[in-house]
């Protein structure tokens, strides 16, 4: 059985003043190229966009590869949050 992606839920992401990132988004970039057994390679140069709802939570139905199923170990996603207007 090959690995499956993990659905992102929740988050409650906020700006620096504690306001929810209402209608904002996140970008995720993998720290290094990785391999998912039975699937193939995942390139670190591809940015993933995750949309957020009015409470700063990930909108349902968005999936990424879990770090646990990728090798080499100790990989991570660099996450950057943005307002609905595109400000970091």
PDB file of N, CA, C and O in Angstrom:
ATOM      1  N   UNK A   1       0.847  -1.184   0.000  1.00  0.00           N
ATOM      2  CA  UNK A   1       0.000   0.000   0.000  1.00  0.00           C
ATOM      3  C   UNK A   1       0.889   1.243   0.000  1.00  0.00           C
ATOM      4  O   UNK A   1       1.818   1.352   0.801  1.00  0.00           O
ATOM      5  N   UNK A   2       0.601   2.158  -0.887  1.00  0.00           N
ATOM      6  CA  UNK A   2       1.404   3.377  -0.952  1.00  0.00           C
ATOM      7  C   UNK A   2       0.870   4.432   0.026  1.00  0.00           C
ATOM      8  O   UNK A   2      -0.259   4.346   0.508  1.00  0.00           O
ATOM      9  N   UNK A   3       1.701   5.408   0.296  1.00  0.00           N
ATOM     10  CA  UNK A   3       1.348   6.485   1.234  1.00  0.00           C
ATOM     11  C   UNK A   3       0.236   7.348   0.661  1.00  0.00           C
ATOM     12  O   UNK A   3       0.055   7.427  -0.554  1.00  0.00           O
ATOM     13  N   UNK A   4      -0.503   7.992   1.551  1.00  0.00           N
ATOM     14  CA  UNK A   4      -1.551   8.919   1.136  1.00  0.00           C
ATOM     15  C   UNK A   4      -1.272  10.288   1.736  1.00  0.00           C
ATOM     16  O   UNK A   4      -0.558  10.407   2.731  1.00  0.00           O
ATOM     17  N   UNK A   5      -1.838  11.313   1.128  1.00  0.00           N
ATOM     18  CA  UNK A   5      -1.663  12.673   1.627  1.00  0.00           C
ATOM     19  C   UNK A   5      -2.506  12.895   2.880  1.00  0.00           C
ATOM     20  O   UNK A   5      -3.454  12.156   3.144  1.00  0.00           O
ATOM     21  N   UNK A   6      -2.148  13.918   3.643  1.00  0.00           N
ATOM     22  CA  UNK A   6      -2.835  14.271   4.874  1.00  0.00           C
ATOM     23  C   UNK A   6      -3.639  15.543   4.659  1.00  0.00           C
ATOM     24  O   UNK A   6      -3.128  16.521   4.113  1.00  0.00           O
ATOM     25  N   UNK A   7      -4.909  15.532   5.092  1.00  0.00           N
ATOM     26  CA  UNK A   7      -5.750  16.722   4.971  1.00  0.00           C
ATOM     27  C   UNK A   7      -5.392  17.713   6.067  1.00  0.00           C
ATOM     28  O   UNK A   7      -5.254  17.344   7.234  1.00  0.00           O
ATOM     29  N   UNK A   8      -5.244  18.970   5.680  1.00  0.00           N
ATOM     30  CA  UNK A   8      -4.971  20.027   6.650  1.00  0.00           C
ATOM     31  C   UNK A   8      -6.297  20.516   7.225  1.00  0.00           C
ATOM     32  O   UNK A   8      -7.254  20.759   6.490  1.00  0.00           O
ATOM     33  N   UNK A   9      -6.339  20.655   8.550  1.00  0.00           N
ATOM     34  CA  UNK A   9      -7.540  21.153   9.212  1.00  0.00           C
ATOM     35  C   UNK A   9      -7.143  22.166  10.277  1.00  0.00           C
ATOM     36  O   UNK A   9      -6.019  22.144  10.779  1.00  0.00           O
ATOM     37  N   UNK A  10      -8.073  23.051  10.615  1.00  0.00           N
ATOM     38  CA  UNK A  10      -7.832  24.005  11.690  1.00  0.00           C
ATOM     39  C   UNK A  10      -6.720  24.983  11.382  1.00  0.00           C
ATOM     40  O   UNK A  10      -6.462  25.317  10.226  1.00  0.00           O
ATOM     41  N   UNK A  11      -6.069  25.434  12.436  1.00  0.00           N
ATOM     42  CA  UNK A  11      -4.953  26.355  12.299  1.00  0.00           C
ATOM     43  C   UNK A  11      -5.146  27.613  13.100  1.00  0.00           C
ATOM     44  O   UNK A  11      -4.280  28.005  13.881  1.00  0.00           O
ATOM     45  N   UNK A  12      -6.302  28.255  12.903  1.00  0.00           N
ATOM     46  CA  UNK A  12      -6.580  29.511  13.592  1.00  0.00           C
ATOM     47  C   UNK A  12      -5.423  30.501  13.430  1.00  0.00           C
ATOM     48  O   UNK A  12      -4.991  31.124  14.400  1.00  0.00           O
ATOM     49  N   UNK A  13      -4.932  30.640  12.210  1.00  0.00           N
ATOM     50  CA  UNK A  13      -3.792  31.514  11.925  1.00  0.00           C
ATOM     51  C   UNK A  13      -4.181  32.981  12.098  1.00  0.00           C
ATOM     52  O   UNK A  13      -5.287  33.393  11.749  1.00  0.00           O
ATOM     53  N   UNK A  14      -3.247  33.757  12.645  1.00  0.00           N
ATOM     54  CA  UNK A  14      -3.497  35.158  12.968  1.00  0.00           C
ATOM     55  C   UNK A  14      -2.367  36.045  12.451  1.00  0.00           C
ATOM     56  O   UNK A  14      -1.260  35.579  12.181  1.00  0.00           O
ATOM     57  N   UNK A  15      -2.678  37.346  12.319  1.00  0.00           N
ATOM     58  CA  UNK A  15      -1.637  38.307  11.969  1.00  0.00           C
ATOM     59  C   UNK A  15      -0.880  38.705  13.238  1.00  0.00           C
ATOM     60  O   UNK A  15      -1.154  38.174  14.314  1.00  0.00           O
ATOM     61  N   UNK A  16       0.051  39.618  13.120  1.00  0.00           N
ATOM     62  CA  UNK A  16       0.892  40.011  14.253  1.00  0.00           C
ATOM     63  C   UNK A  16       0.118  40.721  15.359  1.00  0.00           C
ATOM     64  O   UNK A  16       0.616  40.859  16.476  1.00  0.00           O
ATOM     65  N   UNK A  17      -1.104  41.172  15.051  1.00  0.00           N
ATOM     66  CA  UNK A  17      -1.928  41.847  16.049  1.00  0.00           C
ATOM     67  C   UNK A  17      -2.989  40.920  16.648  1.00  0.00           C
ATOM     68  O   UNK A  17      -3.827  41.362  17.434  1.00  0.00           O
ATOM     69  N   UNK A  18      -2.953  39.648  16.282  1.00  0.00           N
ATOM     70  CA  UNK A  18      -3.895  38.682  16.833  1.00  0.00           C
ATOM     71  C   UNK A  18      -5.208  38.561  16.093  1.00  0.00           C
ATOM     72  O   UNK A  18      -6.124  37.889  16.567  1.00  0.00           O
ATOM     73  N   UNK A  19      -5.317  39.201  14.933  1.00  0.00           N
ATOM     74  CA  UNK A  19      -6.538  39.104  14.127  1.00  0.00           C
ATOM     75  C   UNK A  19      -6.462  37.868  13.235  1.00  0.00           C
ATOM     76  O   UNK A  19      -5.397  37.572  12.694  1.00  0.00           O
ATOM     77  N   UNK A  20      -7.574  37.133  13.067  1.00  0.00           N
ATOM     78  CA  UNK A  20      -7.555  35.970  12.172  1.00  0.00           C
ATOM     79  C   UNK A  20      -7.161  36.381  10.753  1.00  0.00           C
ATOM     80  O   UNK A  20      -7.499  37.475  10.300  1.00  0.00           O
ATOM     81  N   UNK A  21      -6.455  35.508  10.065  1.00  0.00           N
ATOM     82  CA  UNK A  21      -6.118  35.769   8.661  1.00  0.00           C
ATOM     83  C   UNK A  21      -7.364  35.475   7.822  1.00  0.00           C
ATOM     84  O   UNK A  21      -7.393  34.527   7.038  1.00  0.00           O
ATOM     85  N   UNK A  22      -8.377  36.297   8.003  1.00  0.00           N
ATOM     86  CA  UNK A  22      -9.681  36.187   7.361  1.00  0.00           C
ATOM     87  C   UNK A  22      -9.528  36.216   5.845  1.00  0.00           C
ATOM     88  O   UNK A  22      -9.184  37.247   5.267  1.00  0.00           O
ATOM     89  N   UNK A  23      -9.785  35.075   5.205  1.00  0.00           N
ATOM     90  CA  UNK A  23      -9.673  35.001   3.751  1.00  0.00           C
ATOM     91  C   UNK A  23      -8.245  35.021   3.253  1.00  0.00           C
ATOM     92  O   UNK A  23      -8.009  35.176   2.055  1.00  0.00           O
ATOM     93  N   UNK A  24      -7.295  34.868   4.144  1.00  0.00           N
ATOM     94  CA  UNK A  24      -5.888  34.859   3.764  1.00  0.00           C
ATOM     95  C   UNK A  24      -5.461  33.501   3.231  1.00  0.00           C
ATOM     96  O   UNK A  24      -6.289  32.669   2.859  1.00  0.00           O
ATOM     97  N   UNK A  25      -4.163  33.299   3.203  1.00  0.00           N
ATOM     98  CA  UNK A  25      -3.639  32.030   2.704  1.00  0.00           C
ATOM     99  C   UNK A  25      -2.254  31.774   3.288  1.00  0.00           C
ATOM    100  O   UNK A  25      -1.609  32.669   3.834  1.00  0.00           O
ATOM    101  N   UNK A  26      -1.828  30.546   3.159  1.00  0.00           N
ATOM    102  CA  UNK A  26      -0.486  30.132   3.565  1.00  0.00           C
ATOM    103  C   UNK A  26       0.246  29.635   2.342  1.00  0.00           C
ATOM    104  O   UNK A  26      -0.363  29.115   1.407  1.00  0.00           O
ATOM    105  N   UNK A  27       1.557  29.797   2.352  1.00  0.00           N
ATOM    106  CA  UNK A  27       2.378  29.108   1.370  1.00  0.00           C
ATOM    107  C   UNK A  27       3.266  28.136   2.131  1.00  0.00           C
ATOM    108  O   UNK A  27       3.795  28.469   3.191  1.00  0.00           O
ATOM    109  N   UNK A  28       3.427  26.941   1.592  1.00  0.00           N
ATOM    110  CA  UNK A  28       4.281  25.920   2.172  1.00  0.00           C
ATOM    111  C   UNK A  28       5.348  25.563   1.160  1.00  0.00           C
ATOM    112  O   UNK A  28       5.052  25.338  -0.014  1.00  0.00           O
ATOM    113  N   UNK A  29       6.583  25.512   1.614  1.00  0.00           N
ATOM    114  CA  UNK A  29       7.692  25.117   0.748  1.00  0.00           C
ATOM    115  C   UNK A  29       8.521  24.085   1.507  1.00  0.00           C
ATOM    116  O   UNK A  29       8.973  24.336   2.624  1.00  0.00           O
ATOM    117  N   UNK A  30       8.711  22.940   0.895  1.00  0.00           N
ATOM    118  CA  UNK A  30       9.464  21.849   1.494  1.00  0.00           C
ATOM    119  C   UNK A  30      10.936  22.214   1.613  1.00  0.00           C
ATOM    120  O   UNK A  30      11.495  22.857   0.725  1.00  0.00           O
ATOM    121  N   UNK A  31      11.568  21.801   2.717  1.00  0.00           N
ATOM    122  CA  UNK A  31      12.959  22.174   2.989  1.00  0.00           C
ATOM    123  C   UNK A  31      13.959  21.541   2.028  1.00  0.00           C
ATOM    124  O   UNK A  31      15.038  22.091   1.809  1.00  0.00           O
ATOM    125  N   UNK A  32      13.615  20.402   1.457  1.00  0.00           N
ATOM    126  CA  UNK A  32      14.525  19.714   0.534  1.00  0.00           C
ATOM    127  C   UNK A  32      13.705  18.764  -0.331  1.00  0.00           C
ATOM    128  O   UNK A  32      12.578  18.410   0.015  1.00  0.00           O
ATOM    129  N   UNK A  33      14.280  18.357  -1.455  1.00  0.00           N
ATOM    130  CA  UNK A  33      13.619  17.363  -2.279  1.00  0.00           C
ATOM    131  C   UNK A  33      13.487  16.077  -1.477  1.00  0.00           C
ATOM    132  O   UNK A  33      14.409  15.687  -0.761  1.00  0.00           O
ATOM    133  N   UNK A  34      12.340  15.419  -1.600  1.00  0.00           N
ATOM    134  CA  UNK A  34      12.078  14.209  -0.832  1.00  0.00           C
ATOM    135  C   UNK A  34      11.500  13.124  -1.731  1.00  0.00           C
ATOM    136  O   UNK A  34      11.149  13.364  -2.886  1.00  0.00           O
ATOM    137  N   UNK A  35      11.414  11.929  -1.168  1.00  0.00           N
ATOM    138  CA  UNK A  35      10.814  10.795  -1.854  1.00  0.00           C
ATOM    139  C   UNK A  35       9.702  10.230  -0.995  1.00  0.00           C
ATOM    140  O   UNK A  35       9.852  10.091   0.219  1.00  0.00           O
ATOM    141  N   UNK A  36       8.585   9.903  -1.629  1.00  0.00           N
ATOM    142  CA  UNK A  36       7.481   9.221  -0.958  1.00  0.00           C
ATOM    143  C   UNK A  36       7.484   7.801  -1.504  1.00  0.00           C
ATOM    144  O   UNK A  36       7.245   7.595  -2.694  1.00  0.00           O
ATOM    145  N   UNK A  37       7.755   6.809  -0.639  1.00  0.00           N
ATOM    146  CA  UNK A  37       7.815   5.420  -1.105  1.00  0.00           C
ATOM    147  C   UNK A  37       6.535   4.993  -1.815  1.00  0.00           C
ATOM    148  O   UNK A  37       5.430   5.233  -1.329  1.00  0.00           O
ATOM    149  N   UNK A  38       6.699   4.361  -2.964  1.00  0.00           N
ATOM    150  CA  UNK A  38       5.560   3.893  -3.737  1.00  0.00           C
ATOM    151  C   UNK A  38       4.875   4.962  -4.560  1.00  0.00           C
ATOM    152  O   UNK A  38       3.949   4.668  -5.314  1.00  0.00           O
ATOM    153  N   UNK A  39       5.329   6.226  -4.421  1.00  0.00           N
ATOM    154  CA  UNK A  39       4.700   7.334  -5.149  1.00  0.00           C
ATOM    155  C   UNK A  39       5.709   8.002  -6.069  1.00  0.00           C
ATOM    156  O   UNK A  39       5.493   8.087  -7.278  1.00  0.00           O
ATOM    157  N   UNK A  40       6.825   8.482  -5.493  1.00  0.00           N
ATOM    158  CA  UNK A  40       7.843   9.157  -6.284  1.00  0.00           C
ATOM    159  C   UNK A  40       8.449  10.328  -5.541  1.00  0.00           C
ATOM    160  O   UNK A  40       8.430  10.380  -4.311  1.00  0.00           O
ATOM    161  N   UNK A  41       8.981  11.257  -6.294  1.00  0.00           N
ATOM    162  CA  UNK A  41       9.681  12.400  -5.719  1.00  0.00           C
ATOM    163  C   UNK A  41       8.744  13.583  -5.487  1.00  0.00           C
ATOM    164  O   UNK A  41       7.760  13.775  -6.202  1.00  0.00           O
ATOM    165  N   UNK A  42       9.085  14.376  -4.455  1.00  0.00           N
ATOM    166  CA  UNK A  42       8.383  15.620  -4.157  1.00  0.00           C
ATOM    167  C   UNK A  42       9.432  16.716  -4.202  1.00  0.00           C
ATOM    168  O   UNK A  42      10.409  16.676  -3.455  1.00  0.00           O
ATOM    169  N   UNK A  43       9.233  17.692  -5.073  1.00  0.00           N
ATOM    170  CA  UNK A  43      10.232  18.733  -5.311  1.00  0.00           C
ATOM    171  C   UNK A  43      10.083  19.891  -4.328  1.00  0.00           C
ATOM    172  O   UNK A  43       8.984  20.406  -4.126  1.00  0.00           O
ATOM    173  N   UNK A  44      11.193  20.295  -3.722  1.00  0.00           N
ATOM    174  CA  UNK A  44      11.170  21.399  -2.757  1.00  0.00           C
ATOM    175  C   UNK A  44      10.935  22.750  -3.417  1.00  0.00           C
ATOM    176  O   UNK A  44      10.586  23.709  -2.729  1.00  0.00           O
ATOM    177  N   UNK A  45      11.111  22.852  -4.705  1.00  0.00           N
ATOM    178  CA  UNK A  45      10.959  24.121  -5.405  1.00  0.00           C
ATOM    179  C   UNK A  45       9.524  24.481  -5.720  1.00  0.00           C
ATOM    180  O   UNK A  45       9.262  25.563  -6.246  1.00  0.00           O
ATOM    181  N   UNK A  46       8.592  23.604  -5.413  1.00  0.00           N
ATOM    182  CA  UNK A  46       7.190  23.864  -5.720  1.00  0.00           C
ATOM    183  C   UNK A  46       6.494  24.396  -4.473  1.00  0.00           C
ATOM    184  O   UNK A  46       6.489  23.745  -3.428  1.00  0.00           O
ATOM    185  N   UNK A  47       5.915  25.572  -4.592  1.00  0.00           N
ATOM    186  CA  UNK A  47       5.219  26.192  -3.468  1.00  0.00           C
ATOM    187  C   UNK A  47       3.764  25.718  -3.449  1.00  0.00           C
ATOM    188  O   UNK A  47       3.098  25.672  -4.483  1.00  0.00           O
ATOM    189  N   UNK A  48       3.290  25.368  -2.257  1.00  0.00           N
ATOM    190  CA  UNK A  48       1.910  24.912  -2.080  1.00  0.00           C
ATOM    191  C   UNK A  48       1.118  26.062  -1.480  1.00  0.00           C
ATOM    192  O   UNK A  48       1.567  26.696  -0.525  1.00  0.00           O
ATOM    193  N   UNK A  49      -0.049  26.335  -2.030  1.00  0.00           N
ATOM    194  CA  UNK A  49      -0.906  27.411  -1.523  1.00  0.00           C
ATOM    195  C   UNK A  49      -2.092  26.798  -0.785  1.00  0.00           C
ATOM    196  O   UNK A  49      -2.808  25.961  -1.335  1.00  0.00           O
ATOM    197  N   UNK A  50      -2.296  27.218   0.466  1.00  0.00           N
ATOM    198  CA  UNK A  50      -3.397  26.736   1.302  1.00  0.00           C
ATOM    199  C   UNK A  50      -4.304  27.924   1.615  1.00  0.00           C
ATOM    200  O   UNK A  50      -3.861  28.899   2.222  1.00  0.00           O
ATOM    201  N   UNK A  51      -5.565  27.847   1.205  1.00  0.00           N
ATOM    202  CA  UNK A  51      -6.488  28.948   1.467  1.00  0.00           C
ATOM    203  C   UNK A  51      -7.083  28.818   2.872  1.00  0.00           C
ATOM    204  O   UNK A  51      -7.289  27.719   3.386  1.00  0.00           O
ATOM    205  N   UNK A  52      -7.349  29.977   3.470  1.00  0.00           N
ATOM    206  CA  UNK A  52      -7.889  30.041   4.825  1.00  0.00           C
ATOM    207  C   UNK A  52      -9.299  30.630   4.814  1.00  0.00           C
ATOM    208  O   UNK A  52      -9.640  31.436   3.948  1.00  0.00           O
ATOM    209  N   UNK A  53     -10.114  30.216   5.788  1.00  0.00           N
ATOM    210  CA  UNK A  53     -11.474  30.752   5.897  1.00  0.00           C
ATOM    211  C   UNK A  53     -11.488  32.025   6.741  1.00  0.00           C
ATOM    212  O   UNK A  53     -10.432  32.580   7.045  1.00  0.00           O
ATOM    213  N   UNK A  54     -12.666  32.482   7.115  1.00  0.00           N
ATOM    214  CA  UNK A  54     -12.800  33.739   7.853  1.00  0.00           C
ATOM    215  C   UNK A  54     -12.223  33.679   9.264  1.00  0.00           C
ATOM    216  O   UNK A  54     -11.998  34.720   9.881  1.00  0.00           O
ATOM    217  N   UNK A  55     -11.982  32.476   9.783  1.00  0.00           N
ATOM    218  CA  UNK A  55     -11.394  32.316  11.112  1.00  0.00           C
ATOM    219  C   UNK A  55      -9.902  31.993  11.068  1.00  0.00           C
ATOM    220  O   UNK A  55      -9.292  31.742  12.107  1.00  0.00           O
ATOM    221  N   UNK A  56      -9.316  32.000   9.879  1.00  0.00           N
ATOM    222  CA  UNK A  56      -7.899  31.683   9.741  1.00  0.00           C
ATOM    223  C   UNK A  56      -7.609  30.197   9.741  1.00  0.00           C
ATOM    224  O   UNK A  56      -6.465  29.788   9.942  1.00  0.00           O
ATOM    225  N   UNK A  57      -8.640  29.374   9.516  1.00  0.00           N
ATOM    226  CA  UNK A  57      -8.470  27.921   9.458  1.00  0.00           C
ATOM    227  C   UNK A  57      -8.350  27.458   8.015  1.00  0.00           C
ATOM    228  O   UNK A  57      -8.885  28.089   7.103  1.00  0.00           O
ATOM    229  N   UNK A  58      -7.639  26.347   7.816  1.00  0.00           N
ATOM    230  CA  UNK A  58      -7.508  25.779   6.477  1.00  0.00           C
ATOM    231  C   UNK A  58      -8.880  25.358   5.967  1.00  0.00           C
ATOM    232  O   UNK A  58      -9.632  24.682   6.670  1.00  0.00           O
ATOM    233  N   UNK A  59      -9.201  25.759   4.746  1.00  0.00           N
ATOM    234  CA  UNK A  59     -10.456  25.358   4.112  1.00  0.00           C
ATOM    235  C   UNK A  59     -10.389  23.851   3.864  1.00  0.00           C
ATOM    236  O   UNK A  59      -9.350  23.336   3.452  1.00  0.00           O
ATOM    237  N   UNK A  60     -11.487  23.147   4.113  1.00  0.00           N
ATOM    238  CA  UNK A  60     -11.537  21.688   3.960  1.00  0.00           C
ATOM    239  C   UNK A  60     -11.156  21.256   2.546  1.00  0.00           C
ATOM    240  O   UNK A  60     -11.387  21.973   1.572  1.00  0.00           O
ATOM    241  N   UNK A  61     -10.567  20.066   2.463  1.00  0.00           N
ATOM    242  CA  UNK A  61     -10.253  19.471   1.165  1.00  0.00           C
ATOM    243  C   UNK A  61      -8.874  19.814   0.623  1.00  0.00           C
ATOM    244  O   UNK A  61      -8.630  19.651  -0.573  1.00  0.00           O
ATOM    245  N   UNK A  62      -7.961  20.289   1.478  1.00  0.00           N
ATOM    246  CA  UNK A  62      -6.600  20.622   1.036  1.00  0.00           C
ATOM    247  C   UNK A  62      -5.628  19.619   1.675  1.00  0.00           C
ATOM    248  O   UNK A  62      -5.632  19.420   2.889  1.00  0.00           O
ATOM    249  N   UNK A  63      -4.812  19.003   0.845  1.00  0.00           N
ATOM    250  CA  UNK A  63      -3.954  17.907   1.278  1.00  0.00           C
ATOM    251  C   UNK A  63      -2.486  18.173   0.951  1.00  0.00           C
ATOM    252  O   UNK A  63      -2.170  18.814  -0.052  1.00  0.00           O
ATOM    253  N   UNK A  64      -1.598  17.677   1.802  1.00  0.00           N
ATOM    254  CA  UNK A  64      -0.149  17.718   1.556  1.00  0.00           C
ATOM    255  C   UNK A  64       0.440  16.379   1.981  1.00  0.00           C
ATOM    256  O   UNK A  64      -0.196  15.604   2.694  1.00  0.00           O
ATOM    257  N   UNK A  65       1.658  16.123   1.533  1.00  0.00           N
ATOM    258  CA  UNK A  65       2.369  14.941   2.011  1.00  0.00           C
ATOM    259  C   UNK A  65       2.841  15.197   3.426  1.00  0.00           C
ATOM    260  O   UNK A  65       3.439  16.236   3.704  1.00  0.00           O
ATOM    261  N   UNK A  66       2.581  14.266   4.314  1.00  0.00           N
ATOM    262  CA  UNK A  66       3.064  14.353   5.686  1.00  0.00           C
ATOM    263  C   UNK A  66       4.582  14.165   5.693  1.00  0.00           C
ATOM    264  O   UNK A  66       5.122  13.374   4.919  1.00  0.00           O
ATOM    265  N   UNK A  67       5.257  14.894   6.569  1.00  0.00           N
ATOM    266  CA  UNK A  67       6.704  14.737   6.699  1.00  0.00           C
ATOM    267  C   UNK A  67       7.070  13.321   7.128  1.00  0.00           C
ATOM    268  O   UNK A  67       8.174  12.855   6.843  1.00  0.00           O
ATOM    269  N   UNK A  68       6.169  12.642   7.799  1.00  0.00           N
ATOM    270  CA  UNK A  68       6.448  11.297   8.293  1.00  0.00           C
ATOM    271  C   UNK A  68       6.571  10.261   7.191  1.00  0.00           C
ATOM    272  O   UNK A  68       7.240   9.244   7.379  1.00  0.00           O
ATOM    273  N   UNK A  69       5.938  10.496   6.037  1.00  0.00           N
ATOM    274  CA  UNK A  69       5.994   9.508   4.952  1.00  0.00           C
ATOM    275  C   UNK A  69       7.081   9.834   3.938  1.00  0.00           C
ATOM    276  O   UNK A  69       7.292   9.062   3.003  1.00  0.00           O
ATOM    277  N   UNK A  70       7.774  10.950   4.098  1.00  0.00           N
ATOM    278  CA  UNK A  70       8.816  11.353   3.143  1.00  0.00           C
ATOM    279  C   UNK A  70      10.200  11.052   3.693  1.00  0.00           C
ATOM    280  O   UNK A  70      10.436  11.072   4.901  1.00  0.00           O
ATOM    281  N   UNK A  71      11.091  10.776   2.779  1.00  0.00           N
ATOM    282  CA  UNK A  71      12.499  10.638   3.169  1.00  0.00           C
ATOM    283  C   UNK A  71      13.330  11.518   2.250  1.00  0.00           C
ATOM    284  O   UNK A  71      12.949  11.724   1.097  1.00  0.00           O
ATOM    285  N   UNK A  72      14.465  12.048   2.729  1.00  0.00           N
ATOM    286  CA  UNK A  72      15.092  11.730   4.002  1.00  0.00           C
ATOM    287  C   UNK A  72      14.326  12.313   5.185  1.00  0.00           C
ATOM    288  O   UNK A  72      13.499  13.213   5.036  1.00  0.00           O
ATOM    289  N   UNK A  73      14.624  11.776   6.353  1.00  0.00           N
ATOM    290  CA  UNK A  73      14.003  12.272   7.582  1.00  0.00           C
ATOM    291  C   UNK A  73      14.473  13.690   7.863  1.00  0.00           C
ATOM    292  O   UNK A  73      15.394  14.191   7.218  1.00  0.00           O
ATOM    293  N   UNK A  74      13.837  14.326   8.822  1.00  0.00           N
ATOM    294  CA  UNK A  74      14.154  15.699   9.236  1.00  0.00           C
ATOM    295  C   UNK A  74      13.847  16.736   8.170  1.00  0.00           C
ATOM    296  O   UNK A  74      14.436  17.817   8.173  1.00  0.00           O
ATOM    297  N   UNK A  75      12.933  16.426   7.257  1.00  0.00           N
ATOM    298  CA  UNK A  75      12.458  17.436   6.309  1.00  0.00           C
ATOM    299  C   UNK A  75      11.363  18.233   7.002  1.00  0.00           C
ATOM    300  O   UNK A  75      10.788  17.780   7.992  1.00  0.00           O
ATOM    301  N   UNK A  76      11.078  19.421   6.479  1.00  0.00           N
ATOM    302  CA  UNK A  76      10.040  20.265   7.077  1.00  0.00           C
ATOM    303  C   UNK A  76       9.486  21.198   6.019  1.00  0.00           C
ATOM    304  O   UNK A  76      10.090  21.405   4.967  1.00  0.00           O
ATOM    305  N   UNK A  77       8.316  21.759   6.321  1.00  0.00           N
ATOM    306  CA  UNK A  77       7.714  22.772   5.464  1.00  0.00           C
ATOM    307  C   UNK A  77       7.995  24.143   6.066  1.00  0.00           C
ATOM    308  O   UNK A  77       7.813  24.341   7.267  1.00  0.00           O
ATOM    309  N   UNK A  78       8.433  25.085   5.247  1.00  0.00           N
ATOM    310  CA  UNK A  78       8.545  26.480   5.657  1.00  0.00           C
ATOM    311  C   UNK A  78       7.202  27.124   5.313  1.00  0.00           C
ATOM    312  O   UNK A  78       6.804  27.163   4.149  1.00  0.00           O
ATOM    313  N   UNK A  79       6.511  27.625   6.333  1.00  0.00           N
ATOM    314  CA  UNK A  79       5.157  28.152   6.173  1.00  0.00           C
ATOM    315  C   UNK A  79       5.181  29.668   6.320  1.00  0.00           C
ATOM    316  O   UNK A  79       5.774  30.198   7.260  1.00  0.00           O
ATOM    317  N   UNK A  80       4.534  30.364   5.388  1.00  0.00           N
ATOM    318  CA  UNK A  80       4.395  31.821   5.462  1.00  0.00           C
ATOM    319  C   UNK A  80       2.914  32.144   5.343  1.00  0.00           C
ATOM    320  O   UNK A  80       2.225  31.652   4.450  1.00  0.00           O
ATOM    321  N   UNK A  81       2.429  32.993   6.273  1.00  0.00           N
ATOM    322  CA  UNK A  81       1.033  33.403   6.260  1.00  0.00           C
ATOM    323  C   UNK A  81       0.856  34.756   5.585  1.00  0.00           C
ATOM    324  O   UNK A  81       1.705  35.640   5.707  1.00  0.00           O
ATOM    325  N   UNK A  82      -0.252  34.906   4.874  1.00  0.00           N
ATOM    326  CA  UNK A  82      -0.570  36.143   4.162  1.00  0.00           C
ATOM    327  C   UNK A  82      -1.993  36.574   4.456  1.00  0.00           C
ATOM    328  O   UNK A  82      -2.877  35.737   4.637  1.00  0.00           O
ATOM    329  N   UNK A  83      -2.217  37.884   4.505  1.00  0.00           N
ATOM    330  CA  UNK A  83      -3.570  38.418   4.630  1.00  0.00           C
ATOM    331  C   UNK A  83      -4.303  38.231   3.292  1.00  0.00           C
ATOM    332  O   UNK A  83      -3.702  37.834   2.293  1.00  0.00           O
ATOM    333  N   UNK A  84      -5.589  38.518   3.291  1.00  0.00           N
ATOM    334  CA  UNK A  84      -6.368  38.445   2.058  1.00  0.00           C
ATOM    335  C   UNK A  84      -5.836  39.406   0.998  1.00  0.00           C
ATOM    336  O   UNK A  84      -6.028  39.192  -0.199  1.00  0.00           O
ATOM    337  N   UNK A  85      -5.154  40.487   1.456  1.00  0.00           N
ATOM    338  CA  UNK A  85      -4.587  41.469   0.535  1.00  0.00           C
ATOM    339  C   UNK A  85      -3.191  41.070   0.058  1.00  0.00           C
ATOM    340  O   UNK A  85      -2.586  41.783  -0.743  1.00  0.00           O
ATOM    341  N   UNK A  86      -2.677  39.942   0.540  1.00  0.00           N
ATOM    342  CA  UNK A  86      -1.367  39.469   0.105  1.00  0.00           C
ATOM    343  C   UNK A  86      -0.203  39.970   0.929  1.00  0.00           C
ATOM    344  O   UNK A  86       0.948  39.813   0.521  1.00  0.00           O
ATOM    345  N   UNK A  87      -0.468  40.571   2.084  1.00  0.00           N
ATOM    346  CA  UNK A  87       0.608  41.056   2.958  1.00  0.00           C
ATOM    347  C   UNK A  87       1.066  39.922   3.867  1.00  0.00           C
ATOM    348  O   UNK A  87       0.246  39.168   4.391  1.00  0.00           O
ATOM    349  N   UNK A  88       2.392  39.804   4.053  1.00  0.00           N
ATOM    350  CA  UNK A  88       2.931  38.775   4.956  1.00  0.00           C
ATOM    351  C   UNK A  88       2.564  39.070   6.377  1.00  0.00           C
ATOM    352  O   UNK A  88       2.929  38.316   7.279  1.00  0.00           O
TER     353      UNK A  88
END
